[in-house]
Amino acid sequence: MTRFRNTSAISAIALAAMTVPAMAELKYDNASGGSVSLYGQFSPAYQWVDDGEETSSELVDNAHSNTRVGLMLLQPLGEGTFSFNFETALGLRSSDGVTQGSVPKGVDWSRTNLRKVDFAYDSNEYGKFYLGQGSMASDGIADLDMSGTTMVNYNGISDTAGSFRFRDSAGALSTVAIADIAPSLDGGRRGRIRYDTPTFSGFTLSAAMGEEILASGNDDEFYDVALRYAGEFGAIRVQSGLGYAHKDSDGGDTDDTFGSVAVLHESGFNGALALGHRDGGGDYVYGKVGYQADWFSIGKTSLSVDLYDGSDFALSGGATSSDTQVWGIGASQMLDEHNVELYLGYRTYDFSDNSGTSYQDIDSVLAGARWKF
């Protein structure tokens, strides 16, 4: 009976995605050259997890690219452009929030679901200035990827089943969760001020300083810098980035260095590589290979495999070293007419340390659809 319900959930998501109507652009242009546009997306998914002792299956919102709505205002100002971007998730049950014995409410919006309340001015000649809740300078630097399968497998390992905890060999739940063993160290969104230089020969330098303003009782301060590059070399497109981030916290400061590079050949073959280091807190390397093809007239098909290999994360119980291995496969099918992406992915998570505790592997499956409007 469980298998029937699970299959029905996946089928319902796929059927709903294929029957979604195409929508006209929700945009208003004013007489002075400015515009206001509304946008959003719906991102339902089915998540199945096996922790070695029990299985869990829930309808969730994909944490990698969750259900959201937003408003973008653009207005020419002087020699540049002023913009205001408001964006919020809807607070649907997140794929990284479900865990053993704990299933969040289906809808539970709070101010932490606010993604952007962001004012910016792009001066063209002197760069771009930001003020408000939005991306820090290094946001996305560790996750560069042109595979087309990021909804199910990319360097943000914890987006799928991140709160699930490992069980020991006797079946007891440990305190170690998937999110603890495989961080990307990537920058996030904060209340911040940020500056991006103009792009020179494909390179852009960014710097930001900010605070955690949405979570009550959190006074953490953040400082980061990032260097990005994007370019083309014949048949190959390249995206790359290098970032450094410092967090000043009552619980202890952290210093992270990380970067990634993604390549896409016109044949459809692609790859990504990411590296990260936390001072006194662990290292990782992440690799991915994929292929994109126009096999069907409905839209592009993308396939990929990836591997995350980490060391010395989530040290607990007297452990002084640890090893993480996570590998996965993913597939995505675009439905161009409806602005919909269908996806399916599998991951397996392996963790060990020298504390004397043996941990069972965890397996997960994520299947869903993302409709953009």
C-alpha positions in Angstrom: 0.0 0.0 0.0 2.9 2.4 0.8 4.4 1.8 -2.6 1.1 2.6 -4.3 0.8 5.9 -2.4 4.3 6.9 -3.2 3.8 6.2 -6.9 0.6 8.1 -6.8 2.3 11.1 -5.3 4.9 11.2 -8.0 2.3 10.7 -10.7 0.2 13.5 -9.3 3.1 16.0 -9.4 4.0 15.1 -13.0 0.4 15.3 -14.2 -0.2 18.7 -12.5 3.0 20.0 -14.1 2.1 18.9 -17.6 -1.4 20.5 -17.4 -0.2 23.9 -16.1 -1.1 26.6 -18.6 1.4 29.0 -20.0 1.1 32.5 -18.6 1.7 35.9 -20.1 4.4 38.0 -18.6 3.1 40.0 -15.6 4.8 43.3 -16.4 3.9 47.0 -16.4 6.0 49.5 -18.3 5.8 53.2 -17.3 6.2 56.3 -19.5 9.7 57.1 -18.1 11.3 53.8 -19.2 10.8 51.9 -16.0 8.9 48.7 -15.3 7.3 46.7 -12.5 7.1 42.9 -12.9 5.6 40.1 -10.8 7.1 36.7 -10.9 7.2 33.4 -9.0 7.4 29.7 -9.1 5.7 26.6 -7.6 8.1 23.8 -6.6 6.4 20.7 -5.2 8.3 17.5 -4.7 8.0 14.0 -3.3 10.9 13.0 -0.9 11.6 9.5 0.2 14.3 8.7 2.8 15.7 5.4 4.1 17.9 5.8 7.2 18.8 2.1 7.5 16.0 1.3 9.9 13.0 3.2 8.8 11.7 4.9 5.7 10.0 8.3 5.4 8.0 9.8 2.6 6.5 13.3 2.4 5.3 15.9 0.0 7.7 18.8 0.4 8.8 22.1 -1.2 12.2 21.7 -2.8 14.7 23.7 -0.7 17.1 24.2 -3.6 14.6 26.5 -5.4 11.5 26.8 -3.3 8.0 28.1 -4.0 8.1 31.9 -4.0 6.7 35.1 -5.3 8.4 38.3 -6.0 8.2 41.9 -7.4 10.9 43.6 -9.4 10.9 47.4 -10.0 13.4 48.9 -12.4 13.7 52.7 -13.1 16.3 54.6 -15.0 18.0 57.1 -12.8 20.7 59.4 -14.0 23.3 57.4 -15.9 22.3 54.2 -14.3 19.3 52.1 -13.1 17.6 52.0 -9.7 15.9 48.7 -8.7 13.8 47.3 -5.8 13.4 43.6 -5.5 10.9 42.0 -3.0 10.8 38.2 -2.8 9.4 35.8 -0.3 9.0 32.0 0.0 5.5 30.9 1.0 6.6 28.8 4.0 5.6 25.4 2.6 7.1 22.3 4.2 10.7 22.3 3.1 12.7 19.3 1.9 15.5 20.1 4.3 13.2 20.5 7.3 11.6 17.0 7.5 13.3 14.5 9.8 12.6 11.3 11.7 9.5 11.8 13.8 9.2 15.4 12.9 7.2 16.7 10.0 6.8 20.5 9.8 3.4 22.0 9.0 2.3 22.1 5.4 2.3 25.9 5.5 4.1 27.9 8.2 5.2 31.3 7.0 7.5 33.4 9.2 9.8 36.4 8.5 12.7 34.0 7.9 11.0 33.1 4.7 11.7 36.6 3.3 14.3 36.2 0.7 14.9 39.7 -0.6 13.9 43.3 0.4 16.7 44.7 -1.7 17.4 48.2 -3.0 20.2 48.6 -5.6 21.7 51.1 -8.0 23.6 50.0 -11.0 25.7 53.0 -12.1 27.0 51.2 -15.2 30.4 53.0 -15.1 31.2 52.6 -11.4 29.6 49.3 -10.5 26.5 48.2 -8.6 25.5 49.1 -5.0 23.1 47.1 -2.8 21.3 47.8 0.5 18.9 45.5 2.3 18.1 41.8 2.7 19.7 39.9 -0.2 22.7 37.9 -1.4 26.0 38.4 0.2 29.0 38.8 -2.1 29.9 35.1 -2.0 26.3 33.7 -2.4 26.4 31.0 -5.1 30.2 31.0 -5.4 30.5 27.3 -4.3 27.6 26.2 -6.4 28.3 27.2 -10.0 26.8 24.5 -12.2 25.6 24.4 -15.9 24.3 20.8 -15.8 20.6 21.5 -15.9 20.0 19.1 -13.0 20.5 21.3 -9.9 17.0 20.7 -8.7 18.1 17.2 -7.5 21.9 17.2 -7.4 24.4 20.0 -6.9 26.9 21.1 -4.3 24.1 22.1 -1.9 23.8 18.6 -0.5 21.7 19.4 2.5 18.8 20.8 0.5 17.5 17.2 0.1 16.8 15.6 3.5 19.3 17.8 5.3 17.7 17.4 8.8 17.7 13.6 8.8 20.0 12.1 11.4 22.2 9.1 11.0 21.5 6.0 13.0 24.3 4.0 14.8 24.8 0.3 14.2 22.2 -0.5 16.9 19.6 1.6 15.2 19.6 4.5 17.7 19.5 8.0 16.3 22.7 10.1 16.6 23.0 13.8 16.8 24.7 14.0 13.4 22.5 15.2 10.5 23.1 15.2 6.8 23.4 19.0 6.9 26.3 18.7 9.4 28.5 16.3 7.3 28.5 18.0 3.9 28.4 21.8 4.0 29.2 23.8 0.8 30.3 26.7 3.0 28.6 29.0 0.4 27.6 32.5 1.2 23.9 33.2 1.9 21.4 36.1 2.1 21.6 38.6 4.9 20.7 42.2 5.7 23.8 43.8 4.2 25.5 46.4 2.1 27.3 45.1 -1.0 29.3 46.5 -3.9 30.1 44.8 -7.2 32.7 46.3 -9.5 32.0 46.7 -13.2 32.9 43.6 -15.2 36.4 43.7 -16.7 37.3 41.1 -19.3 34.8 38.7 -17.7 35.9 39.4 -14.1 33.7 40.9 -11.3 34.8 41.6 -7.7 32.3 41.8 -4.9 32.4 42.7 -1.2 29.7 42.8 1.5 29.1 43.1 5.2 25.9 42.2 6.9 24.0 40.8 9.8 21.4 38.1 10.4 18.3 40.3 10.7 15.4 37.9 10.2 16.1 35.3 13.0 15.2 36.5 16.5 18.1 36.5 19.0 20.8 36.1 16.4 23.4 38.9 16.3 25.9 37.2 14.0 27.9 39.5 11.7 29.1 38.5 8.2 31.9 39.8 6.0 32.8 38.4 2.6 34.5 39.0 -0.7 34.2 37.1 -4.0 35.7 37.1 -7.5 33.7 35.8 -10.4 34.6 35.1 -14.0 32.4 34.2 -17.0 33.5 33.7 -20.5 33.5 31.6 -23.7 36.4 29.8 -25.4 35.2 28.6 -28.8 32.7 25.8 -28.1 33.1 26.0 -24.3 31.3 28.2 -21.8 33.0 28.8 -18.4 31.8 30.1 -15.1 34.1 30.3 -12.1 34.3 31.9 -8.7 36.4 32.2 -5.6 35.1 33.4 -2.2 36.2 34.1 1.4 33.7 34.6 4.2 34.1 35.5 7.9 31.3 35.1 10.5 31.6 36.8 13.8 29.4 34.9 16.3 29.0 34.6 20.0 29.3 30.8 19.5 32.7 31.2 17.8 34.1 32.9 14.6 34.4 31.0 11.4 36.6 31.6 8.3 35.7 29.8 5.1 37.4 29.8 1.7 35.7 28.2 -1.2 35.3 28.2 -5.0 33.9 26.4 -8.0 34.2 26.2 -11.7 31.6 25.0 -14.2 32.0 24.2 -17.9 29.5 23.5 -20.7 30.5 22.3 -24.2 28.2 22.9 -27.1 27.9 19.2 -27.5 26.0 19.1 -24.2 28.7 17.5 -22.1 29.4 19.5 -18.9 31.2 19.4 -15.6 31.6 21.2 -12.3 34.3 21.2 -9.6 34.1 22.8 -6.2 36.5 23.0 -3.2 36.0 24.3 0.3 38.0 24.8 3.5 37.0 26.0 7.0 39.8 27.0 9.3 39.9 24.4 12.0 36.7 22.8 10.7 37.1 20.6 7.6 37.6 20.4 3.9 35.8 19.0 0.9 36.0 18.5 -2.8 32.9 18.1 -5.0 32.8 16.9 -8.6 30.0 16.5 -11.2 29.7 15.4 -14.9 26.6 15.7 -17.0 25.1 15.7 -20.4 22.3 17.7 -22.0 20.4 16.7 -25.2 17.5 17.7 -27.3 16.1 14.2 -27.6 12.4 15.4 -27.4 10.7 18.3 -29.0 9.1 19.3 -25.7 12.4 20.5 -24.2 15.9 19.8 -23.1 16.8 16.6 -21.3 19.7 16.7 -18.7 21.5 13.8 -16.9 24.3 13.9 -14.4 26.2 12.1 -11.6 28.1 13.8 -8.8 30.3 13.0 -5.8 31.0 15.0 -2.6 34.1 13.9 -0.5 34.6 15.7 2.8 36.8 15.3 5.9 36.6 16.5 9.5 33.1 17.9 9.5 30.6 17.1 12.3 33.1 16.1 15.0 31.2 14.9 18.1 31.4 12.2 20.8 35.1 12.7 21.2 35.9 12.3 17.5 39.0 14.1 16.1 38.5 13.1 12.4 35.7 12.2 10.1 35.0 11.2 6.5 32.0 12.0 4.3 31.0 10.6 1.0 27.8 11.5 -0.9 27.1 10.5 -4.4 24.0 10.9 -6.6 22.4 10.7 -10.0 19.9 13.2 -11.4 17.7 13.6 -14.4 15.7 16.6 -15.6 13.2 17.2 -18.4 12.1 20.6 -19.5 8.6 21.3 -20.8 9.2 24.5 -22.6 5.6 25.3 -23.6 4.6 25.4 -19.9 7.8 26.8 -18.3 8.0 23.5 -16.3 11.0 21.4 -15.2 10.4 17.7 -14.2 13.2 16.1 -12.2 14.2 12.9 -10.4 17.2 12.2 -8.3 18.8 9.7 -6.0 21.5 10.2 -3.3 23.3 7.9 -0.8 25.1 9.4 2.2 28.0 7.7 4.0 29.6 9.1 7.2 32.3 7.7 9.6 34.5 9.1 12.4 37.0 7.9 14.9 34.6 8.2 17.9 34.0 4.5 18.0 30.4 4.9 16.7 29.5 3.2 13.5 26.9 5.0 11.4 24.4 3.4 8.9 24.1 4.9 5.4 21.1 7.0 4.4 19.5 6.9 1.0 17.1 9.5 -0.5 15.0 10.0 -3.6 13.6 13.4 -4.7 11.1 13.7 -7.5 9.1 16.8 -8.4 8.4 19.7 -10.8 9.2 23.4 -10.9 6.8 25.8 -12.7 8.0 29.3 -13.2 5.8 32.3 -14.0 
